[in-house]
Amino acid sequence: MTMLSAASATYLLGGPSFLPLVDNYVLASCAACLTAALTFVFIDVAKMALVRADYPLRKAWGNLKPRLPMLAVPALIMPLFLSGYTAAKSAIFPLAGFRFDLLFAEMDSAIFRTDPWRLTHALLGPLATEAIAFLYATAWFTLLAYTKAFVALYASPRVATRYFTAALLTWFIGGFALAYSFSAAGPIFTEYNGLEHRFAELKLALLQTAGPDSHFVIGPAYLDDSMTSGAAYQGAGISAMPSMHIAACTLYCLLAKGTRWFFPALAYLLVIIIGSVHSGFHYAVDAPVAVIVAILCWKAAAPIASLANEGREIRDEFAQGNAATAVVAPAEFHRESPKFGS
């Protein structure tokens, strides 16, 4: 509700409405959740088939049914939130302008002794650039949709609550509050950042290295088109500081801590950090800010998840007719709840 209220405020101030985005966002999220649920059932049935269990479909449905309420978060709550976020992000330039590009460009130059995109383009050729572009665009949006769904289906209630809480906090604080407070377009958007003389070579380098059909070329054109149209496009809006691509991947690492998925998540985060600079979508200094915001939101979500899990266990005890036990021993239920990484 806070994000939708913020989006409504930016709309009243002259920004685009979030309402045209809701249908497509919800439909896409529901499709991802349905696919994930079918995958959950398929894997469950396959496991039972290996041991020749009786009534595998019935048992798989029994395993899926208690997890369905958590799917409401990725299927409905998150797409509504992201609709508001996209509309508010699309209004940054007309409402706040891009004021910090020169500062962030100078900070990058001071740290790396040159604009850091020059370093990545000196090291990475066309094949690597196209691989990074795929991971930065197609793979990233696919992971964004399906990670939420599979967390709802496979994670314990405590972990799922912590992840969704941290994600909402991260996108609101990083993608809205900090994006407006330190508004910047990013190196590739020279028509908005006033640094055409500095980053014109970056556009030429991307066109020569990646080609005209690369996401690193058509992506900025799509975002620019959304800016000039005055409407909120899906996945659109221009904002460099901090990078929500990097923040989302940082949350994947925190979610995967202590599992076999941690090192793949960490490797993917590093690729996205490199891609954010290589593409010119972000300054290098955007990355550490995004990582720090995600970590702080993950830590802030821990007590919220504990309280929610404790309340859920108390409600379950009441539902089972053990109200007295639920009232006097909530701490015991807390200790018995599933563990998660710090």
C-alpha positions, 0 to 999 in steps of 0.5 A: 500500500505504501508503494501504491500511495507513493505512485498515486502521489507521483501521478497527481504531481504529473507522473504516469498512472500505474493502473495500465500496468496492473493487468499485465504484471498480475497475469505474468506473475500468475503465469509464473506461479502456475508454472512453478506450482505444476513443476512442484507437483511434477517433481513431487510425483516423480519422486514418489514414482521412484519409490512406487508410492500409492496415490502420488497425485493425491499426496502431491496435492496434499503437499502443495495445498498448504503452500498455496496461500503464500503464493498470493504474495508473488501472484498478487502483492508483488505485481501490484507493488511493482506496478506502483514502483514502475510508475513512480520510477518513470516519473523521476525525470519529470518530477526530480530531474537527474541531478547527480550524474556528474558527481557519480561519473567523477567518483567512478573516474577517481576510483578507477582513474578512468571511466570504468566502462572503458576497462570492461570494453577493453577486456570483453569482446562481442561474445562475452558482451552478448552473453552478459546482455542475455544474463542481464536482461532475459535471465534477470527478468525470468529469475525475478518472476520464478524466484518469488514463486519457488520461494513461496513453494519451497522455503519455510514460512519464516524464510519466505516471509523474510525474503518477501519482506526484504524484497519489498523494503529493498525496492521501496528504499532503494528503488524509490526513496534513494532513486529520488533522493540521488536521481541519476540517469546512468552513463548511456542516457546522455540525452538526460544526463548532459554528459554527451561529450563524455559518454558518446564513445560508450554508445558507439562501443556498444553498437560495435561490440554488441550489435544493433539487436543486443539488449544493451542497444535496444534496451536504452531505446525502449526506456527512452521511448517510455520516457518520451511517451509519458506513460509507464511501460513494463519494466521501464523507468530510468534510474541509476542509483542504486541498481535494483538489478544488483540489489535483487541479485544480492537478495538471491545470495542472502537467500541462498546462503548455506545452500548449494545455490549460494555460489551460483547466486554469487557468480551471477551477482558478479556478472550483473555488477560487471554488466551494469557498468559494461552496458552503461546503465549504471555507474560503478558506485551504484553497485556497493550502494545496492548491495548495502541496501539489500543487506540492511533490508535483509537484516531488518526483515529478520525480526519481522519474519520471526514475529510473523512466524510466531504469530502463525504458530500461535494461530495454528495452536488455537485452531487445534484447540491448544490455546493455553499452550499457545499463550504460555509458550510462544518462545518454545514454538520459536525455537522449534521453527525452521532455521535460516541463514543470518 
